[in-house]
Amino acid sequence: MATEVASFDQLIEPFRSELLAYCYRMLGSAHDAEDLVQDTYLRAWRARDQYDESRSSLRTWLYRIATNACLTALEVRGRRPLPSGLVPPSDPRGPLVHGETPWLQPLPDSLLGSGDPARAAVDRSSLRLALAAALQHLSARQRGALILRDLLSFSAAEAAEVLDTTVASVNSSLQRARSRVKEAGVLQDRSREPSAAEQRAWVDRYMRAFERADIEGLKRLLTEDVLMEMPPMINWFVGRGNYGVFMEWVFDKAGTDWRLEPLAANGQAGFAAYRRTGDGYELHTVQVFTVTTEGISRNSVFQDTEVFASFGLATRLDD
């Protein structure tokens, strides 16, 4: 029995990273995605005798199991938007308002594994937070059709098998999904996307300005239409001037003594921000940036213990 388990695990383990990315796109939560992948592997083990390689590939079979697990989960879980997709923009001078909505979470790049053979199968640019948020406004089956066809390049027939439906139904869902995502304005423009190293360099410069509490230095790194949002607060705003006003408030209320630790999520550069409290630094936020050739165009700021845990971050740093 132990030998059989080990052999089966070796067969399906290379798909773990791409299944995690798939479940994340479907659920919008790193924590839920990890649970769903574990559930998928358990279901696959129990159904291993039913797999017929003459009818479908192992990859397609695993995606069908993962999709069923995701669709079941979505029956009891709500959508996970970001504030910018839910309410109008705010005045940066106004009070912060806490929202009770389950928010979209970032996906730590570290969860995709640096040495996993399937890592190359995960296009990290297709995990961008703005696109992940747009997917949350689709129905579950529209979401599945778009991810399978446009992000994972499954054929219409394969997607129909995974979703347990017809090719006509897949094509109809895909057409509606593409229209909704296009309306959201998040279709990727690779011409405005710097390399990963250049994106990291932009964010490193932002970190240095942040540590100096240099608001003008921060603003010089931003695009004119930069967007900042910060779940679980529903407040969000647009524009370099509004951004500067809000950062003045941050440094006034939270102080100017910070320690920042670089990280990456959703194929984007970011950092964990720790603010001075007593004789050390307390974890305050995780910030993930969208960078274009013109500068930083979006800062998604998360203040959630579940998000902190997904990155494995220390809650406090010594002085």
N, C-alpha and C positions, 0 to 999 in steps of 0.2 A: 504493500500500500504506500509506504513512504517513498519508494522508488517511483511509483506511478505519479504521486503528487509532485515530486521534484521534476520529473520529465514534463508534466503538463505546465508547471510554472515556467520552465525554461522556454517552452513553446510560446507562451502568451506574454511573458514579461517584456519583450521588446516593444510592445504596443502601449505600455503604461503611460508614457509622457503624452503621446498624442491623444489618448483617451481622456487624460486629465484635462488637457486643453479643450477638448470637445465638451466635456461635462461642464467646464467652467463657462464656456460660451453659452451653453444652454441654461445654466442656473445662475450665473453672475456672482458666485461665491466660491472662493478658494476652499473654504472649509467643507461646503456641501459637495464640491467637485471631488475632493479626496474621498469622502464617504461614498459617493456614487461609484467611483472607480473600484473601491473595495467591494461594494455590492455587485458590481459587474463581474469581477473576478470570481466571487463566490457563486453567482448564478452560472457562470461559464463552467466552473468545476462540476456543479451539480448536473449540468446539461451536456457534459462532454461526450456522452455516448450518442447524443442526438446530432452531433456535428457531422455533416456530409460534405467532404471536400470536393465532391463531384458537382455539387450544387452551388457552392459559393466559397469565396476565399475565407481564410481564417480571420483576416482583418474585417471583412464585411460582416461576418458572423458576430464578432465581438462588438462592432458598432451597433448592430441590431439589438444586442443585449443591453448595451449602454444606453441606447435611445429609449428602450422600454423602461429602464430604470429612471431615466431623466423625466420621461412623460408622466410616470407614476408620481414622482416627487413634485412635479409642477402642478399636479392636481390639488395639492394642499399648500403649496408655497406661492406667494404672490410674486409679482415682477420686482426687479431690483433696478430702479432707475437711478440717475444722478439728479441733483436738484435742478440743473439747467434744463432737464427734460420734463420737469414737473410743474414748476412755478415761474412767474415772471422774475426778471432780475431785480436785485435789491439795491438800496442806497447803502454804501459802505459806512455811512455815519449812523445807520439805524441799529437797533438792538439785534443781537443774535437770537435766532428762533430755532429751537430744537424740533426736528421732525421725527415722527414715530414710524415712518416708512422703512421697511428693510431696504437698505441702500446697496447698490452695486459695490463690490469689494475689488481691490486690485489682486492680481495673481502674481506672487513672487516668482521671478525668473528662476530662482534656485530650486523651485519645486519641479521644474522641467528636467533637471538633472544635466550636469555637464558632461558625463561620460556615457549617457544612454544612447545606444545605436539609433533609437527612434527620434533623437533630438532634431536631426535634420528634417524630419517629417513635419515638424511644428514650425510654421511660418509665424514668427513672433510679431511681425508687423500686422498680422491679422488678429492679434489679441489686443490691439490698441484700445485704451479705455473708452474713447469716444464711440468706436464701433461696437464694443461690448455693450455700452449703454444703449445704443440704437437698437441692438438686437432684442433688448428687453421690452421694447414696445411692439414686438411682433407676437402673434400667437405662437404657441409651442411648436406646432407643425410647420408654420411658416419659418420659424427660427431654424428648425431642423433642416428644412429643404435648402435654405440659403447657405447654411454652414456646410452641409454635405456637398452641394453642387458648386458653389462659388469659392469657398474657402478651402475645401478639401479635395476638390476636383473629382468627386464621384460621378459616374455616369448617371443619367436619369434612371436607367434600369436598376443600378446598384442602390441609388437613393430610395427608389420605390421599395426595394427589398428591405432596406434598413428600416424604413418608416412603415412597413407593412401596408402599403397602399398601391395605387396604380401610377404608371408613368404620367398619365394625364393629370392626376391629382397633384403629383410632385411639381409638374410644370406650372399648374395654376397657382399653387402656393408660392412657388419661386417668383413668378411674375409679380404677385402682390407684395412679396417681401422686398424685392428689388426696388419697387416703387416707393415703399415706406422708407427704406434706408436712404434712397436718393433724396427724398424730401428732407431728411434729417441733415443732409449736407456733410456726411462723414465718409463718403467714398474717398479712398486714399489717393492723394496726388503725390506720387513718388518724386516728382520734380522738385517739390518743396521739402523733401525729407533728407536731412544730412545723414552722413554715415553714423554708425553707433558711436564711434570714437568722437566725432564732432559733437554729437548730442551730449555725450558725457562731459565734454569740455565746456559747453555752454552752461550746464548745470553746476559744474565745479566752480565756474566764475560766479554764478549766482550764490553758491554756498559761501564763497569768500566775502561777497558783499553783505550777505545776511549776517555772518559772524561779526562784521564791523557795524551792523545796523545802519548800513549805507543805503538809504532809500533811493537817492538819485542814482546810485550805482546799480541797484536792482532794476529801476525803471529803464535804464539804458539797455538792459538785456531783454526787454519785453517787446513784443509786437504792439502796434497801436491798438489792436482789437483783442488783446489778451483777455482770457476768461479765467476767473478763479471761482472754485466752488469747494465746499468743505463739509461734506456729510459727517456727522448726523445733523448739522445745521442746514436749514433749507436756504439760507442766504447764499446768493452768488451774484457776481457783477462782472461787467465787461469794461475794458478800457484801462490804459496805462495810468491815467490820473486817478481813477477809482481805486486801482490796485495800490498806488502810493498812499492814498488816504487810509486805506485799511491797514497797511503795514505800519504806518505811524501809530495807529491804535494798538496794534500787536506789541510793538516795542514799548509803548507807554504802559500797557497793562501787564505784560509778561516779562518785561525787563529786556536788557540788551546782552545778557551773558548766556550764550547758547553753545552747545556742542552738537555737531552734525555728523552723521554717519552715512556714507553713500550706500545706496542699494539700487536694485533694478526690479521693475515689475511691468508686466504686459509688454515686454520688449522696449520699455522706456526707462530713461534715467531718473533717479530720484534720490531722496535721502530721508533718514529718520532724524527728527529734531528733538533734542533734549534741552530743557530750560533749567536754569539754575534754581534750585530750591535747597536752602540750608547749606550743608557741606557737600552737596553733590548735584547731580543733574537728573531730572525726572523726565521720562519719555512723554512727549507732548503730542506729536503728530508724525504721520508718514505722508510725504509729499511726492507726487509723481508728475513728471513734466512732459508736455508735448512740445517738441522743438522743431521749428522750420528753419529754412535758410535765412529768414529775416529775424529770427530770435525765438524766444519762448512764447508760445501762443496759448498755452493752457497750463494751469497748475491745479491738480486735483489733490485736495488736502483731506486726509482721513484721520479721525480721532475715535478709534474703536478698538476695544481690547481684543476682539476676535481677529481684527486685521493685524494688530501688533503680534499676536500669537502666531499667525500664519508666517510671519517673517522670522520668528524665533528671536525677537528683540528683547534685550534686557530692559526691565522696567525702570532701572536706575543705574547711573554710572557714578563711580566714585570720583571725588574731586581730583 
